[in-house]
Amino acid sequence: MYIQHSVHIQRPIGECTEVLERGSRTWFPRLRPDQKSEVGLRVAGVSLRKRVTVELGEPEKQGDWTNLPISWKATFPERLFPVLTGHLELVPVDKDETRLTISGMYQPPLGRLGGVIDDAVMHNVAEATVRELAEEIALQLGAEVKVN
């Protein structure tokens, strides 16, 4: 299953990329030194999160664009949750605005039953999780940038 979410950051691409290159602990929400974090969503004001192991590749630049491989998997019980593999992308919209996109793919666990559950409910949960993560990272990239 494919999911993605984009948000716009009111900062130039160079400033956003600079923050990204400082290291994931400056911009990935709740990331601990052991590369564990929590991802999830908010439902009726209540935060529902799952602990995951995060793997981040090195930022790859092509012109002004930056692409960073990203994946995560549940810490426990691993078999009940999908592994997400994808990318974080920074693209200039104009000289003062950057678009951040998180996209990825996952295979629902539990075979055919997992596919039915994913179709009924879990794909919406996955989309909400990626949306919240993209929005949190955008805030971090924007908050970390110093305006001269």
Backbone as ProteinMPNN parsed JSONL, in Angstrom:
{"seq_chain_A": "MYIQHSVHIQRPIGECTEVLERGSRTWFPRLRPDQKSEVGLRVAGVSLRKRVTVELGEPEKQGDWTNLPISWKATFPERLFPVLTGHLELVPVDKDETRLTISGMYQPPLGRLGGVIDDAVMHNVAEATVRELAEEIALQLGAEVKVN", "coords_chain_A": {"N_chain_A": [[0.846, -1.17, 0.0], [0.483, 2.234, -0.756], [1.369, 5.371, 0.609], [1.251, 8.91, 1.21], [2.107, 12.251, 2.206], [2.096, 15.766, 2.004], [3.44, 18.893, 3.071], [3.699, 22.458, 3.371], [6.422, 24.574, 4.05], [7.248, 27.63, 5.41], [9.883, 28.61, 4.678], [13.036, 29.081, 3.044], [14.381, 26.624, 0.739], [17.127, 26.054, 1.114], [17.622, 26.651, 3.824], [15.949, 24.81, 5.11], [17.067, 22.38, 4.227], [19.579, 22.595, 5.371], [19.0, 22.332, 8.129], [18.006, 19.708, 8.101], [20.347, 18.339, 7.43], [21.852, 18.643, 9.724], [21.404, 16.585, 11.407], [19.364, 13.844, 12.43], [18.276, 13.895, 15.016], [17.701, 16.51, 15.489], [15.418, 17.093, 14.098], [13.629, 14.9, 13.712], [10.75, 13.811, 15.264], [10.72, 13.019, 18.719], [12.908, 11.274, 18.627], [15.163, 9.002, 19.877], [18.533, 8.341, 21.144], [19.017, 5.627, 20.545], [17.787, 5.226, 18.158], [15.071, 4.803, 18.357], [11.647, 5.727, 18.296], [8.387, 7.205, 18.462], [5.492, 6.775, 16.608], [2.36, 7.849, 15.315], [-1.026, 8.886, 15.756], [-3.527, 11.412, 16.419], [-6.585, 11.068, 18.049], [-9.617, 12.38, 18.66], [-8.359, 14.254, 20.308], [-6.684, 12.648, 21.794], [-3.547, 11.157, 22.002], [-2.35, 8.507, 20.126], [0.12, 6.232, 19.978], [2.814, 4.259, 18.624], [5.696, 2.508, 19.476], [8.62, 2.564, 17.553], [11.402, 1.422, 15.548], [13.564, 3.479, 13.899], [14.974, 4.011, 10.735], [17.181, 5.968, 8.98], [18.427, 7.167, 5.974], [21.218, 8.7, 4.265], [21.016, 12.149, 3.362], [20.263, 12.834, -0.005], [21.182, 14.923, -2.545], [19.9, 16.609, -5.36], [20.419, 19.052, -7.36], [18.453, 21.643, -6.161], [16.763, 19.989, -4.8], [16.159, 17.673, -2.154], [16.437, 14.386, -1.004], [15.662, 11.857, 1.251], [16.119, 8.638, 2.376], [13.82, 6.725, 4.336], [12.638, 4.637, 6.936], [10.58, 2.607, 9.068], [9.915, 0.286, 11.724], [7.805, -1.6, 13.872], [8.584, -2.021, 17.332], [7.599, -3.977, 19.034], [4.67, -5.912, 19.187], [6.36, -7.131, 16.488], [5.314, -8.578, 14.258], [2.651, -7.902, 14.045], [2.426, -5.407, 12.964], [2.944, -3.296, 10.122], [5.968, -2.768, 8.176], [7.223, 0.314, 7.239], [8.549, 1.694, 4.352], [10.213, 4.261, 2.763], [10.498, 7.675, 1.633], [11.687, 10.923, 2.535], [11.197, 14.054, 1.27], [12.448, 17.157, 0.191], [11.528, 20.002, -1.533], [11.877, 22.928, -3.476], [9.342, 25.405, -3.51], [9.007, 28.089, -4.045], [11.188, 30.953, -3.764], [11.009, 31.426, -1.02], [9.634, 29.345, 0.132], [9.147, 25.929, 0.949], [8.398, 22.586, 0.02], [7.635, 19.781, 1.895], [7.573, 16.346, 1.645], [6.456, 13.233, 2.71], [6.625, 9.958, 1.786], [5.694, 6.561, 1.232], [5.752, 2.933, 1.281], [3.981, 0.037, 2.366], [3.4, -3.291, 3.45], [0.53, -4.888, 4.399], [0.393, -6.713, 7.452], [-0.238, -10.177, 8.404], [-1.28, -11.562, 6.219], [-4.036, -12.425, 4.089], [-6.158, -11.762, 5.833], [-5.035, -9.54, 7.132], [-4.975, -7.794, 4.951], [-7.707, -7.326, 4.54], [-8.376, -6.079, 6.967], [-6.713, -3.865, 6.716], [-7.839, -2.583, 4.478], [-10.327, -1.93, 5.576], [-9.815, -0.338, 7.887], [-7.093, 0.16, 8.757], [-5.49, 1.347, 6.747], [-6.325, 3.981, 6.707], [-5.419, 4.717, 9.235], [-2.65, 4.463, 8.826], [-2.291, 6.479, 6.89], [-3.005, 8.744, 8.414], [-0.994, 8.643, 10.33], [1.351, 9.127, 8.805], [0.69, 11.669, 7.876], [0.599, 13.157, 10.316], [3.271, 12.834, 11.122], [4.665, 14.12, 8.996], [3.739, 16.74, 9.364], [4.72, 17.292, 11.942], [7.509, 17.104, 11.509], [7.816, 19.182, 9.672], [7.236, 21.359, 11.329], [9.416, 21.156, 13.068], [11.583, 21.577, 11.285], [11.004, 24.178, 10.49], [11.016, 25.466, 12.999], [13.632, 25.151, 13.842], [15.139, 26.697, 12.153], [17.022, 29.61, 11.86], [16.155, 32.928, 11.543], [17.58, 35.563, 9.826]], "CA_chain_A": [[0.0, 0.0, 0.0], [1.247, 3.472, -0.882], [0.837, 6.533, 1.326], [2.091, 10.101, 1.167], [1.524, 13.507, 2.66], [2.966, 16.922, 1.784], [3.147, 20.145, 3.768], [4.549, 23.566, 2.949], [7.165, 25.238, 5.12], [7.525, 29.006, 5.001], [11.328, 28.818, 4.772], [13.722, 28.703, 1.806], [14.859, 25.248, 0.672], [18.48, 25.957, 1.673], [17.551, 26.635, 5.29], [15.352, 23.53, 5.519], [18.056, 21.338, 3.968], [20.634, 22.75, 6.373], [18.515, 21.726, 9.369], [17.953, 18.266, 7.849], [21.716, 17.821, 7.422], [22.44, 18.725, 11.068], [21.216, 15.302, 12.08], [17.951, 13.495, 12.63], [17.778, 14.218, 16.36], [17.25, 17.907, 15.518], [14.163, 17.3, 13.382], [12.69, 13.774, 13.766], [10.092, 13.908, 16.571], [10.89, 12.03, 19.787], [13.936, 10.297, 18.274], [16.136, 8.749, 20.946], [19.852, 7.944, 20.63], [18.993, 4.247, 20.051], [16.984, 5.273, 16.936], [13.677, 4.49, 18.649], [10.754, 6.871, 18.367], [6.983, 6.81, 18.501], [4.688, 7.367, 15.546], [0.944, 7.603, 15.559], [-1.982, 9.912, 15.386], [-4.399, 11.911, 17.478], [-8.007, 10.783, 17.854], [-10.403, 13.11, 19.659], [-7.444, 14.898, 21.244], [-5.862, 11.659, 22.501], [-2.437, 10.699, 21.191], [-2.164, 7.06, 20.055], [1.438, 6.076, 19.383], [3.465, 2.956, 18.648], [7.155, 2.624, 19.468], [9.205, 2.025, 16.332], [12.815, 1.632, 15.254], [13.64, 4.329, 12.712], [16.21, 3.984, 9.952], [17.261, 7.108, 8.078], [19.61, 7.174, 5.125], [21.88, 9.99, 4.097], [20.335, 13.028, 2.405], [20.768, 12.837, -1.375], [20.79, 16.189, -3.167], [19.912, 16.776, -6.806], [20.105, 20.472, -7.503], [17.869, 22.16, -4.922], [15.934, 18.953, -4.186], [16.812, 16.754, -1.218], [15.678, 13.157, -0.803], [16.259, 11.101, 2.341], [15.424, 7.371, 2.638], [13.292, 6.608, 5.689], [11.811, 3.458, 7.197], [10.403, 2.267, 10.469], [9.189, -0.945, 12.038], [7.382, -1.684, 15.273], [9.524, -2.713, 18.209], [6.928, -5.149, 19.607], [5.026, -7.15, 18.499], [6.708, -6.771, 15.114], [4.499, -9.255, 13.247], [1.297, -7.338, 13.957], [2.483, -4.068, 12.388], [3.727, -3.273, 8.886], [7.188, -1.982, 8.041], [7.073, 1.364, 6.239], [9.785, 2.05, 3.665], [9.901, 5.369, 1.877], [11.391, 8.818, 1.474], [11.363, 12.292, 2.919], [11.666, 14.871, 0.161], [12.339, 18.611, 0.277], [11.499, 20.581, -2.877], [11.512, 24.345, -3.424], [8.104, 25.866, -4.145], [9.531, 29.351, -4.551], [12.413, 31.307, -3.025], [10.767, 31.49, 0.424], [8.737, 28.277, 0.562], [9.623, 24.572, 0.667], [7.42, 21.51, 0.218], [8.126, 18.55, 2.507], [6.703, 15.209, 1.365], [6.834, 11.905, 3.187], [5.899, 8.937, 1.042], [6.221, 5.234, 1.508], [4.952, 1.751, 0.992], [3.973, -0.987, 3.402], [2.617, -4.493, 3.173], [-0.214, -5.229, 5.617], [0.755, -8.008, 8.03], [-1.283, -11.183, 8.634], [-1.81, -12.135, 4.989], [-5.33, -11.981, 3.554], [-6.891, -11.106, 6.925], [-4.439, -8.217, 7.285], [-5.426, -6.969, 3.834], [-9.096, -6.931, 4.803], [-8.325, -5.102, 8.064], [-6.107, -2.651, 6.178], [-8.852, -1.925, 3.647], [-11.429, -1.436, 6.409], [-9.458, 0.641, 8.916], [-5.69, 0.464, 9.028], [-4.896, 2.259, 5.768], [-6.613, 5.334, 7.208], [-4.502, 4.944, 10.356], [-1.328, 4.692, 8.234], [-2.299, 7.815, 6.283], [-3.005, 9.735, 9.498], [0.324, 8.594, 10.956], [2.286, 9.823, 7.917], [0.291, 13.086, 7.891], [1.063, 13.776, 11.559], [4.732, 12.878, 11.104], [5.081, 15.182, 8.076], [3.449, 18.032, 9.992], [5.655, 17.478, 13.056], [8.837, 17.381, 10.954], [7.763, 20.534, 9.113], [7.369, 22.292, 12.46], [10.804, 21.093, 13.545], [12.448, 22.245, 10.314], [10.716, 25.604, 10.587], [11.398, 25.977, 14.316], [15.085, 25.106, 13.997], [15.766, 27.654, 11.259], [17.212, 30.957, 12.418], [15.896, 33.971, 10.562], [18.542, 36.682, 10.002]], "C_chain_A": [[0.901, 1.245, 0.0], [0.557, 4.577, -0.087], [1.796, 7.702, 1.156], [1.329, 11.284, 1.737], [2.558, 14.606, 2.458], [2.485, 18.098, 2.615], [4.107, 21.211, 3.249], [5.149, 24.244, 4.172], [7.531, 26.63, 4.618], [8.977, 29.366, 5.286], [11.95, 28.432, 3.43], [14.273, 27.275, 1.887], [16.238, 25.1, 1.317], [18.478, 25.878, 3.186], [16.969, 25.314, 5.79], [16.352, 22.392, 5.344], [19.174, 21.395, 4.998], [20.229, 22.111, 7.702], [18.486, 20.207, 9.223], [19.348, 17.649, 7.95], [22.402, 17.903, 8.778], [22.318, 17.42, 11.834], [19.772, 15.094, 12.485], [17.427, 13.847, 14.011], [17.325, 15.667, 16.456], [15.894, 18.088, 14.867], [13.186, 16.124, 13.435], [12.077, 13.73, 15.157], [10.384, 12.717, 17.487], [11.958, 10.983, 19.501], [14.978, 10.21, 19.373], [17.468, 8.329, 20.344], [19.888, 6.515, 20.077], [18.136, 4.094, 18.788], [15.552, 4.794, 17.136], [12.894, 5.802, 18.703], [9.344, 6.322, 18.526], [6.271, 7.531, 17.371], [3.236, 7.029, 15.825], [0.107, 8.766, 15.11], [-2.753, 10.355, 16.609], [-5.842, 11.615, 17.093], [-8.753, 11.452, 18.995], [-9.511, 13.718, 20.74], [-6.552, 13.957, 22.023], [-4.795, 11.151, 21.542], [-2.301, 9.178, 21.286], [-0.864, 6.812, 19.306], [1.953, 4.652, 19.559], [4.962, 3.182, 18.605], [7.702, 1.902, 18.246], [10.719, 2.234, 16.339], [12.876, 2.351, 13.919], [14.997, 4.137, 12.046], [16.152, 5.126, 8.954], [18.543, 7.01, 7.275], [20.25, 8.553, 5.117], [21.096, 10.85, 3.113], [21.037, 12.982, 1.043], [20.267, 14.107, -2.041], [20.904, 16.082, -4.68], [19.463, 18.198, -7.078], [19.616, 21.002, -6.166], [17.054, 21.108, -4.172], [16.768, 18.097, -3.254], [15.884, 15.58, -0.96], [16.406, 12.338, 0.266], [15.471, 9.799, 2.536], [15.011, 7.275, 4.107], [12.508, 5.298, 5.804], [11.632, 3.316, 8.705], [9.649, 0.962, 10.597], [8.894, -0.963, 13.524], [8.425, -2.443, 16.087], [8.919, -3.974, 18.81], [5.432, -4.975, 19.493], [5.194, -6.869, 17.011], [5.76, -7.361, 14.079], [3.104, -8.666, 13.075], [1.254, -5.975, 13.271], [3.329, -4.08, 11.126], [5.023, -2.476, 9.04], [6.913, -0.947, 6.958], [8.448, 1.671, 5.664], [9.466, 3.154, 2.678], [10.96, 6.439, 1.842], [10.808, 10.071, 2.102], [11.976, 13.146, 1.824], [11.437, 16.344, 0.462], [12.494, 19.181, -1.129], [11.148, 22.057, -2.755], [10.196, 24.603, -4.147], [8.382, 27.212, -4.796], [10.696, 29.742, -3.657], [12.233, 31.309, -1.507], [9.897, 30.362, 0.951], [9.257, 26.921, 0.076], [8.486, 23.585, 0.892], [8.147, 20.285, 0.769], [7.109, 17.457, 2.195], [7.298, 13.964, 2.002], [5.969, 10.927, 2.419], [6.504, 7.584, 1.362], [5.246, 4.143, 1.141], [5.041, 0.804, 2.179], [3.121, -2.151, 2.917], [1.857, -4.839, 4.448], [0.221, -6.601, 6.149], [-0.45, -8.954, 8.06], [-1.964, -11.669, 7.36], [-3.129, -11.538, 4.545], [-6.152, -11.253, 4.613], [-6.362, -9.686, 7.144], [-4.847, -7.265, 6.181], [-6.845, -6.466, 4.027], [-9.139, -5.865, 5.893], [-7.749, -3.782, 7.571], [-7.125, -1.882, 5.335], [-9.937, -1.267, 4.495], [-11.015, -0.264, 7.292], [-8.003, 1.105, 8.857], [-5.026, 1.357, 7.992], [-5.146, 3.704, 6.179], [-5.709, 5.688, 8.379], [-3.103, 5.24, 9.82], [-1.249, 6.079, 7.605], [-2.247, 8.906, 7.346], [-1.642, 9.787, 10.187], [1.348, 9.353, 10.116], [1.965, 11.317, 7.875], [0.819, 13.775, 9.152], [2.583, 13.873, 11.59], [5.236, 13.988, 10.192], [4.863, 16.559, 8.705], [4.404, 18.311, 11.153], [7.063, 17.796, 12.549], [8.875, 18.781, 10.361], [7.897, 21.577, 10.211], [8.799, 22.319, 12.969], [11.741, 21.809, 12.58], [12.242, 23.751, 10.359], [11.187, 26.204, 11.887], [12.896, 26.048, 14.489], [15.803, 26.158, 13.163], [15.864, 29.009, 11.943], [17.027, 31.97, 11.308], [16.849, 35.121, 10.846], [17.858, 38.018, 9.86]], "O_chain_A": [[1.933, 1.288, 0.669], [-0.667, 4.706, -0.104], [2.999, 7.512, 0.98], [0.099, 11.319, 1.751], [3.747, 14.406, 2.707], [1.287, 18.278, 2.834], [5.19, 20.9, 2.752], [4.48, 24.457, 5.183], [8.066, 26.778, 3.52], [9.265, 30.301, 6.033], [11.438, 27.543, 2.75], [14.589, 26.783, 2.97], [16.487, 24.109, 2.003], [19.25, 25.118, 3.77], [17.443, 24.763, 6.784], [16.471, 21.533, 6.217], [19.661, 20.358, 5.448], [21.035, 21.424, 8.329], [18.902, 19.494, 10.136], [19.507, 16.557, 8.495], [23.448, 17.283, 8.965], [23.047, 17.184, 12.797], [19.058, 16.034, 12.835], [16.227, 14.079, 14.162], [16.632, 16.028, 17.407], [15.263, 19.129, 15.054], [11.993, 16.337, 13.218], [12.807, 13.623, 16.142], [10.301, 11.561, 17.071], [11.917, 9.899, 20.082], [15.593, 11.207, 19.751], [17.534, 7.994, 19.161], [20.718, 6.22, 19.216], [17.799, 2.978, 18.392], [14.889, 4.417, 16.169], [13.417, 6.842, 19.103], [9.146, 5.119, 18.702], [6.423, 8.739, 17.195], [2.931, 6.04, 16.491], [0.475, 9.524, 14.213], [-2.651, 9.764, 17.684], [-6.267, 11.875, 15.968], [-8.54, 11.124, 20.162], [-9.849, 13.705, 21.923], [-5.741, 14.407, 22.833], [-5.094, 10.764, 20.412], [-2.156, 8.625, 22.376], [-0.755, 7.145, 18.126], [1.588, 3.944, 20.498], [5.45, 3.963, 17.788], [7.304, 0.778, 17.941], [11.241, 3.102, 17.039], [12.31, 1.891, 12.928], [16.032, 4.104, 12.712], [15.201, 5.244, 8.181], [19.62, 6.796, 7.832], [19.863, 9.445, 5.871], [20.565, 10.333, 2.13], [22.262, 13.08, 0.963], [19.061, 14.345, -2.097], [21.872, 15.538, -5.211], [18.272, 18.506, -7.032], [20.285, 20.832, -5.147], [16.691, 21.324, -3.015], [17.938, 17.825, -3.524], [14.688, 15.76, -0.727], [17.62, 12.151, 0.192], [14.277, 9.847, 2.831], [15.749, 7.687, 5.001], [11.802, 4.905, 4.875], [12.419, 3.831, 9.499], [8.866, 0.577, 9.729], [9.643, -0.408, 14.328], [9.061, -3.378, 15.599], [9.636, -4.939, 19.071], [4.973, -3.855, 19.717], [4.257, -6.416, 16.353], [5.435, -6.687, 13.102], [2.448, -8.91, 12.062], [0.173, -5.442, 13.02], [4.327, -4.797, 11.06], [5.147, -1.625, 9.921], [6.426, -1.288, 5.881], [9.403, 1.883, 6.411], [8.565, 3.015, 1.851], [12.151, 6.17, 1.995], [9.592, 10.243, 2.184], [13.148, 12.979, 1.487], [10.367, 16.733, 0.93], [13.463, 18.885, -1.828], [10.229, 22.414, -2.018], [9.961, 24.094, -5.243], [8.034, 27.441, -5.955], [11.151, 28.922, -2.86], [13.219, 31.203, -0.778], [9.461, 30.409, 2.101], [9.738, 26.788, -1.049], [7.706, 23.726, 1.834], [9.132, 19.816, 0.199], [5.917, 17.625, 2.451], [8.486, 13.678, 1.852], [4.743, 11.043, 2.397], [7.677, 7.48, 1.718], [4.102, 4.383, 0.755], [6.039, 0.774, 2.899], [2.235, -1.99, 2.077], [2.481, -5.064, 5.485], [0.396, -7.54, 5.373], [-1.569, -8.537, 7.763], [-3.101, -12.138, 7.409], [-3.334, -10.326, 4.606], [-6.777, -10.234, 4.317], [-7.138, -8.747, 7.318], [-5.046, -6.074, 6.422], [-7.15, -5.315, 3.715], [-9.849, -4.868, 5.766], [-8.223, -2.71, 7.948], [-7.251, -0.665, 5.468], [-10.41, -0.178, 4.171], [-11.769, 0.698, 7.437], [-7.723, 2.303, 8.903], [-4.077, 2.067, 8.325], [-4.273, 4.557, 6.016], [-5.278, 6.834, 8.505], [-2.439, 6.16, 10.297], [-0.249, 6.779, 7.769], [-1.52, 9.888, 7.191], [-1.188, 10.86, 10.583], [2.129, 10.137, 10.654], [2.878, 12.142, 7.841], [1.415, 14.849, 9.071], [3.13, 14.883, 12.035], [6.145, 14.727, 10.571], [5.715, 17.44, 8.587], [4.849, 19.445, 11.328], [7.735, 18.666, 13.102], [9.863, 19.496, 10.528], [8.599, 22.574, 10.039], [9.334, 23.386, 13.27], [12.605, 22.571, 13.013], [13.204, 24.515, 10.275], [11.702, 27.322, 11.905], [13.393, 26.915, 15.207], [16.959, 26.479, 13.439], [14.896, 29.49, 12.533], [17.665, 31.881, 10.259], [16.923, 35.603, 11.977], [18.505, 39.058, 9.976]]}, "name": "protein", "num_of_chains": 1, "seq": "MYIQHSVHIQRPIGECTEVLERGSRTWFPRLRPDQKSEVGLRVAGVSLRKRVTVELGEPEKQGDWTNLPISWKATFPERLFPVLTGHLELVPVDKDETRLTISGMYQPPLGRLGGVIDDAVMHNVAEATVRELAEEIALQLGAEVKVN"}
